[in-house]
């Protein structure tokens, strides 16, 4: 039985909100991490790794004020979320 987990990477303005207590997360594994590299490093430590591309979603630069970040991370996130196999 695979355990699904929602990983939240929040900026300093959103960290104060208790997203984990929202009804949509009731009974589900939810964790906060400081950065995307932290997620990758943690996942690489696991012996087996299964990520379902259809279950990946993200919000990047919702206010359209991080153009450099969006241009650096956007292609990688799109590739990860749309990869098949």
Secondary structure as GFF3:
##gff-version 3
##sequence-region A 1 85
A	DSSP	beta_strand	5	8	.	.	.	ID=ss1
A	DSSP	three_ten_helix	19	21	.	.	.	ID=ss2
A	DSSP	three_ten_helix	23	25	.	.	.	ID=ss3
A	DSSP	beta_strand	29	32	.	.	.	ID=ss4
A	DSSP	alpha_helix	36	44	.	.	.	ID=ss5
A	DSSP	three_ten_helix	53	55	.	.	.	ID=ss6
A	DSSP	alpha_helix	67	82	.	.	.	ID=ss7
###
